[in-house]
Amino acid sequence: MQENLNDLRIFLLVAESNSFTKVAAQLHLSRAAVSHTINQLEKRLGLKLFHRTTRSVATTEAGEQLYQQISPLFQDIDYRLRTILSNQNKPRGMLRINGTVHAISVVLWQKFRQFLARYPEITLELAIEMKFIDIVAERYDAGIREGGLTDKDMIAVRVSEDVRMCYVATPDYLAKHGTPQTPDELKDHNCIRLRIPTYNDLLQWEFDNPETGKRFKMAMQGNLIVNQPPMTRQAALDGVGISWEMADEVAADIQAGRLVSVLTDWECTYPGYHLYFPNRTEHSPLLKLLVEWLRI
């Protein structure tokens, strides 16, 4: 015997409400239509399912037994349907993002972590690069770079506060070699240098003159060159020399006394990081979610 599920659902509703009238109103049917459905169901099953009077409706023993047997099954069906529909509405897919180690692992990591917790069906591929790349050619959805360094034909959305730089060394190094008072005095110090892959050249340090406000660059001297920023901090912590660092990366070291900030009047601040992407991906649903999550 193959029963109409709609008829069984109407039976369940009548059994729960003890009223043909209420079920008719709930389903936008006539009372007669509901009563007819129950009558036909009783005929097919060969069972009397309800006691009916002019004032009340109640399940018979057979009706109650049927209710107890099939009600959990319908509840399970409803739950599974809701789960399927809910999953269909959840954002899912992959976003590939390219950025610097500082942008991804320090400044924005907590926001990325929270984004993944909020949207577990979305996969983030975070690629750390020191060099600038063509995000379109490399099939990235977006890149992260400091403001002013993004391509002009890209849409750029600010995702961080300004980035402050500082010059640091260990107390022991400064006690042994002295504390520089001006950038010129760095010529007498071992400066930890960074090679930038994009230009295959050494990064020149920058300074803001506290008197004129003008920014200038200087090539440093030192016996250690690295190509990844985390190594400059580690070398400074190990007393190799003076390094030029993102202030938030060494803030804990300075607070703990492991490093000392020097030339504080000459520090530079740069525009915050921007998430950038080509015009054609502006309306990508997943990218729009990430943009709004990171935007400040």
C-alpha positions as CSV (number, residue, x, y, z in Angstrom):
1,M,0.0,0.0,0.0
2,Q,1.4,3.4,-1.0
3,E,-0.1,6.3,0.9
4,N,-0.2,9.9,-0.2
5,L,2.2,11.7,2.1
6,N,0.0,14.8,2.0
7,D,-2.9,12.8,3.4
8,L,-0.7,11.5,6.2
9,R,0.6,15.0,6.9
10,I,-3.0,16.2,7.2
11,F,-3.7,13.3,9.5
12,L,-0.8,14.4,11.8
13,L,-2.0,18.0,11.9
14,V,-5.5,16.9,12.9
15,A,-4.2,14.5,15.5
16,E,-2.1,17.3,17.0
17,S,-4.7,20.0,17.0
18,N,-7.8,17.8,17.5
19,S,-9.6,20.1,15.1
20,F,-10.6,19.9,11.4
21,T,-11.4,23.6,11.4
22,K,-7.9,24.7,12.6
23,V,-6.1,22.5,10.1
24,A,-8.4,23.8,7.3
25,A,-7.4,27.4,8.2
26,Q,-3.7,26.5,8.5
27,L,-3.7,24.8,5.0
28,H,-6.1,27.3,3.4
29,L,-8.5,24.5,2.7
30,S,-12.2,24.1,3.4
31,R,-13.2,22.0,6.5
32,A,-15.0,19.7,4.2
33,A,-11.8,19.0,2.2
34,V,-9.9,18.1,5.3
35,S,-12.7,15.9,6.5
36,H,-12.9,14.2,3.1
37,T,-9.1,13.5,3.1
38,I,-9.4,11.8,6.5
39,N,-12.4,9.8,5.4
40,Q,-10.5,8.5,2.3
41,L,-7.4,7.7,4.4
42,E,-9.5,5.7,6.9
43,K,-11.1,3.8,4.0
44,R,-7.8,2.9,2.4
45,L,-6.3,1.8,5.7
46,G,-9.5,0.0,6.9
47,L,-9.1,1.8,10.2
48,K,-11.1,4.3,12.2
49,L,-8.6,7.0,13.1
50,F,-10.8,9.6,14.9
51,H,-13.7,9.8,17.2
52,R,-15.9,12.7,15.9
53,T,-18.6,14.6,17.7
54,T,-20.1,18.0,16.9
55,R,-17.9,19.5,19.5
56,S,-14.6,17.5,19.5
57,V,-12.2,15.4,17.5
58,A,-9.9,12.8,19.2
59,T,-7.7,10.0,17.9
60,T,-8.9,6.4,18.4
61,E,-6.5,3.8,19.7
62,A,-5.5,2.9,16.1
63,G,-5.2,6.6,15.2
64,E,-3.0,7.2,18.2
65,Q,-0.8,4.2,17.3
66,L,-0.5,5.5,13.7
67,Y,0.4,9.0,15.0
68,Q,3.1,7.6,17.3
69,Q,4.6,5.6,14.5
70,I,4.8,8.1,11.7
71,S,5.2,11.4,13.6
72,P,8.9,10.9,14.2
73,L,9.4,10.0,10.6
74,F,7.8,13.2,9.3
75,Q,9.8,15.2,11.9
76,D,13.0,13.6,10.5
77,I,12.0,14.4,6.9
78,D,11.3,18.0,7.9
79,Y,14.6,18.3,9.7
80,R,16.5,16.9,6.7
81,L,14.7,19.1,4.2
82,R,15.5,22.2,6.4
83,T,19.2,21.1,6.6
84,I,19.4,20.7,2.8
85,L,17.8,24.1,2.1
86,S,20.0,25.7,4.7
87,N,23.1,24.2,3.1
88,Q,22.0,25.4,-0.3
89,N,21.9,28.9,1.1
90,K,25.3,28.8,2.7
91,P,28.2,30.5,0.8
92,R,30.6,27.9,-0.5
93,G,33.7,27.8,-2.7
94,M,37.3,28.9,-2.7
95,L,39.0,32.3,-2.6
96,R,42.7,32.6,-3.4
97,I,44.4,35.7,-1.8
98,N,48.0,36.8,-2.3
99,G,49.8,39.2,0.1
100,T,52.8,39.9,2.2
101,V,53.7,38.0,5.3
102,H,53.0,41.0,7.5
103,A,49.6,41.7,5.9
104,I,48.4,38.1,6.1
105,S,50.0,36.7,9.2
106,V,50.1,39.7,11.5
107,V,47.6,42.4,10.5
108,L,44.7,40.4,9.0
109,W,45.1,36.9,10.3
110,Q,42.5,37.2,13.1
111,K,39.9,38.6,10.7
112,F,40.7,35.7,8.3
113,R,40.3,33.2,11.1
114,Q,36.9,34.7,12.1
115,F,35.8,34.8,8.5
116,L,36.4,31.0,8.2
117,A,34.5,30.4,11.5
118,R,31.6,32.4,10.1
119,Y,31.6,30.8,6.7
120,P,32.9,27.2,7.2
121,E,31.9,26.2,3.6
122,I,34.4,28.7,2.1
123,T,38.0,27.7,1.6
124,L,40.7,30.4,1.8
125,E,44.0,29.9,0.1
126,L,46.4,32.5,1.5
127,A,49.6,32.8,-0.4
128,I,52.5,34.8,1.1
129,E,54.7,36.6,-1.4
130,M,57.3,39.3,-1.0
131,K,57.3,40.2,-4.7
132,F,54.5,41.8,-6.6
133,I,52.7,39.4,-9.0
134,D,50.0,39.7,-11.6
135,I,47.1,38.3,-9.6
136,V,45.0,37.9,-12.8
137,A,47.7,35.8,-14.6
138,E,48.3,33.8,-11.4
139,R,44.6,33.2,-10.9
140,Y,44.2,34.9,-7.6
141,D,40.9,36.4,-6.6
142,A,42.6,39.3,-4.9
143,G,45.8,40.7,-3.5
144,I,46.8,42.6,-0.4
145,R,49.4,45.5,-0.6
146,E,50.0,48.8,1.1
147,G,47.9,51.7,-0.2
148,G,49.5,53.4,-3.2
149,L,51.2,50.2,-4.3
150,T,48.2,48.6,-6.1
151,D,47.7,48.7,-9.8
152,K,45.6,51.7,-11.0
153,D,43.2,49.5,-13.0
154,M,42.3,47.5,-9.9
155,I,39.6,48.2,-7.3
156,A,41.2,48.8,-4.0
157,V,39.5,48.6,-0.6
158,R,41.3,49.7,2.6
159,V,41.5,46.8,5.1
160,S,43.9,48.1,7.8
161,E,45.1,51.2,9.7
162,D,48.3,53.0,8.7
163,V,51.5,50.9,9.1
164,R,54.2,52.4,11.3
165,M,57.8,51.4,10.9
166,C,60.6,51.6,13.6
167,Y,64.3,51.0,14.0
168,V,65.2,48.4,16.7
169,A,68.1,46.7,18.4
170,T,68.8,44.8,21.6
171,P,69.9,46.6,24.8
172,D,73.1,44.7,24.7
173,Y,73.9,45.7,21.1
174,L,73.3,49.4,21.9
175,A,75.3,49.2,25.1
176,K,78.2,47.8,23.2
177,H,78.0,49.9,20.0
178,G,76.1,53.1,21.2
179,T,72.7,54.4,20.3
180,P,72.4,56.3,17.0
181,Q,71.0,59.8,17.3
182,T,70.5,60.6,13.6
183,P,70.2,58.4,10.5
184,D,73.7,59.4,9.5
185,E,75.1,57.6,12.5
186,L,73.7,54.3,11.2
187,K,76.8,54.2,9.0
188,D,78.7,53.2,12.0
189,H,76.4,50.4,12.8
190,N,75.7,46.9,11.6
191,C,72.3,47.2,9.8
192,I,70.3,44.1,9.0
193,R,69.4,44.4,5.3
194,L,66.4,43.0,3.4
195,R,66.5,42.0,-0.3
196,I,63.2,42.7,-2.2
197,P,62.5,39.9,-4.7
198,T,60.4,42.2,-6.9
199,Y,63.3,44.5,-7.6
200,N,66.1,42.1,-6.8
201,D,67.6,44.9,-4.8
202,L,68.3,45.8,-1.2
203,L,65.6,47.7,0.6
204,Q,66.6,51.3,1.4
205,W,65.5,52.5,4.7
206,E,63.3,55.6,4.9
207,F,63.2,58.4,7.4
208,D,60.9,61.4,8.0
209,N,63.0,64.5,8.9
210,P,61.4,65.8,12.2
211,E,62.3,69.4,11.3
212,T,61.3,69.6,7.6
213,G,58.8,66.7,7.5
214,K,60.5,65.5,4.3
215,R,61.0,61.8,3.7
216,F,64.3,60.5,2.4
217,K,66.0,57.1,1.7
218,M,69.4,55.7,2.7
219,A,71.2,52.6,1.7
220,M,72.4,50.8,4.8
221,Q,75.6,48.9,5.5
222,G,75.9,45.6,7.3
223,N,77.1,42.0,7.1
224,L,73.7,40.2,7.0
225,I,71.3,40.2,4.1
226,V,68.0,38.2,4.2
227,N,65.1,38.0,1.8
228,Q,62.2,37.4,4.3
229,P,61.1,40.0,6.9
230,P,60.8,37.6,9.8
231,M,64.6,37.0,9.7
232,T,65.4,40.6,10.2
233,R,63.5,40.6,13.5
234,Q,65.1,37.4,14.6
235,A,68.6,38.7,13.7
236,A,67.9,41.8,15.7
237,L,66.7,39.8,18.7
238,D,69.9,37.8,18.5
239,G,72.0,41.0,18.7
240,V,73.3,41.0,15.1
241,G,72.6,44.7,14.6
242,I,69.8,47.2,14.0
243,S,66.8,46.3,11.9
244,W,63.9,48.3,10.3
245,E,60.7,46.7,11.4
246,M,56.9,47.0,11.2
247,A,56.1,48.5,14.6
248,D,53.3,46.0,15.5
249,E,55.6,43.0,14.8
250,V,58.1,44.1,17.5
251,A,55.7,45.8,19.9
252,A,55.7,42.9,22.3
253,D,59.5,42.6,22.1
254,I,59.9,46.3,22.9
255,Q,57.4,46.1,25.8
256,A,59.3,43.1,27.2
257,G,62.6,44.8,26.9
258,R,64.0,42.4,24.4
259,L,64.4,45.2,21.8
260,V,64.8,49.0,22.1
261,S,63.4,51.5,19.6
262,V,65.9,54.1,18.3
263,L,65.5,57.2,16.2
264,T,61.9,57.4,17.2
265,D,61.6,61.0,15.9
266,W,62.6,59.8,12.4
267,E,60.0,57.0,12.1
268,C,57.8,56.7,8.9
269,T,54.2,55.8,8.6
270,Y,52.7,54.3,5.4
271,P,49.1,54.0,4.1
272,G,47.4,50.9,5.4
273,Y,46.9,47.7,3.5
274,H,44.3,47.5,0.7
275,L,42.6,44.4,-0.7
276,Y,42.7,44.8,-4.5
277,F,41.0,42.9,-7.3
278,P,40.0,43.4,-11.0
279,N,36.8,45.1,-12.0
280,R,35.3,41.9,-13.4
281,T,35.3,40.1,-10.1
282,E,33.7,43.0,-8.2
283,H,30.3,41.2,-8.1
284,S,31.7,37.8,-7.1
285,P,29.4,36.8,-4.1
286,L,32.3,35.2,-2.2
287,L,34.7,38.1,-2.8
288,K,32.0,40.6,-1.8
289,L,31.6,38.7,1.5
290,L,35.3,38.9,2.2
291,V,35.6,42.6,1.1
292,E,32.8,43.6,3.6
293,W,34.4,41.4,6.3
294,L,37.8,43.1,6.0
295,R,36.8,46.6,5.1
296,I,37.5,49.3,7.7
